[in-house]
Amino acid sequence: MQILLLGSGGREHALAWKITQSPLLKKLFIAPGNAGTSSCGENVALNVNDFDGIRKFVLDKGINMLVVGPEDPLVKGIHDFFLADPLLNKIPVIGPLAKAAALEGSKDFAKQFMIRHGIPTAAYKTFDATNLEEGYAFIRSLKPPYVLKADGLAAGKGVVICPDESSALNEFTAMVKDSKFGQASEKVVVEEFLSGIECSAFVISDGSSYLVLPEAKDYKKIGEGDTGPNTGGMGSVSPVPFADREFLRKVEDRVIRPTVAGLIKDGLDYTGFIFFGLMKVNGDPYVIEYNCRLGDPETESVVPRIKNDLVELFTAVAERKLGTMQIITDPRTCATVMLVSKGYPEAYEKGKSIHGEDKVDGSMVFHAGTSRKEGEVLTNGGRVIAVTSLGANMEEALTTTYRNVEKIQFEGKYFRRDIGFDL
C-alpha cells in the first residue's frame, strides 16, 4: 500500500514512524514533512491546503490512502474534495468531512453540539461585533477567572484565561474588535472557568464504531509551573495517574459514547481521530474542547504505546470494520519533552544548526520544526524537536527523556524542566 501523510510536525513524524512499522506499507510519502520524516519515507514539497496539487500527486503516484495529520485541511474540506472527485473518491481519507471537522473548526459549533447531546461542558455564550455590549455584560456577570476562546482555528493559541474583569474586558475587545486572532476571533466564546486538572482522551472512529486510544496529559504553558502564554504544547505524558479506571469509565459513558452517537444522529459521517480535551472537576469529566485529529505533542506519547499495526487500523476505518478490532496498549509510561526556539511562542529565529541527535540513547526523537539544507539539520519552527521515552514508571521515562534532552543542542534551545513532575 502506498500512503500519503499530510503534515510537517512532531505529530506527523510520530505517525510516520509508526506507519513504517507496518508490513502492509509499500511506500510512505509525507507532504511537506520535515528533516525527521525523511527517514521514514519520501518528503514531498506540497502545501497541506493545496488540494489540486495533492490530487495530481495522488493520481501520479497511485496513492492508496490519505492520512491527514493537521486540522486545517480537514476543516477546509480535503475529505469532501476527495469524495467529490470521481478519480479520488475510492481512495480512503483518514480524517473527517468538513461538517464534522467543525467540532474543532468552530468553538461555537462544538459547544452547541455538546449542549444538544447532553455532553458535560462549561456554561457559555458566543459574541461578535454585533453584540459586543452583551458580551461585556456577560463577562461582568461571571466570577473570575474568565475563559475567552476564539471561535475559529488559531494554531492552538486562541484560548485566553484572564485573572480579573478588567483584563477580560480588554482581551475580549482585542479579540473581537481589534482582530487579535484575525478571522478566528470574529466570534468569541466566553465561558465559565472550570477548576480542575486537565487531560486528553482520544478515539479512532469509522463512522459507527470507535476504539479508545491511550489517554495523555499535555503541558501548554511556556513556563515552568504552568506560567506564561499558551503554546502548541511543551510536553506530554501517558498514561495519566489521576485518570484512573473509574474516571475513564465516566469519560467513555458521559463523553465519548454520546459524542459518537451525536455525530451519527446529526448525520455527520466521522472517519478518523477525535481528540477530547477534558477537565476533571470533583472526579467528573467536562469537555473543554474537541479536536478533529490527534493532539501534538500528545501523539508523541500516545502512538508509542499503541502496539497495533496502525495501517491495519486505518484499513479497518476505511472498510468500516473497526468494531471487529481492539486496541493493544503498552503498559509502560511514555514521557515527551519538547525543545523549542528562544522567543517561542512569540517571535523566534529559524535556521539554527541542530547537533547531538546521534548521541541520543534509549529515547525516540520526533522532529517538529526542522528542515534539511546541504545535509545539515536546521531549526524551522517554534517547536523544534520532541524527545520521547518509554519507562517502567513515570520517573524512569522522564529520567531517560531529560538525559537525552541535554544531548541535543541548537542556539537558543529552551525546554521545560518540570514536565510530569506535578503527577
Beta strands, then each sheet from edge to edge (+ up, - down):
strand 1: 2-7
strand 2: 27-32
strand 3: 42-43
strand 4: 65-68
strand 5: 93-94
strand 6: 124-128
strand 7: 146-150
strand 8: 159-162
strand 9: 187-192
strand 10: 197-206
strand 11: 210-212
strand 12: 217-218
strand 13: 221-223
strand 14: 227-230
strand 15: 235-238
strand 16: 271-281
strand 17: 284-291
strand 18: 333-340
strand 19: 364-367
strand 20: 370-373
strand 21: 376-379
strand 22: 383-391
sheet 1: 3+ 2+ 1+ 4+ 5+
sheet 2: 6+ 9- 7+ 8-
sheet 3: 11+ 10- 16+ 17-
sheet 4: 12+ 15- 18+ 22- 19+
sheet 5: 13+ 14-
sheet 6: 20+ 21-
end
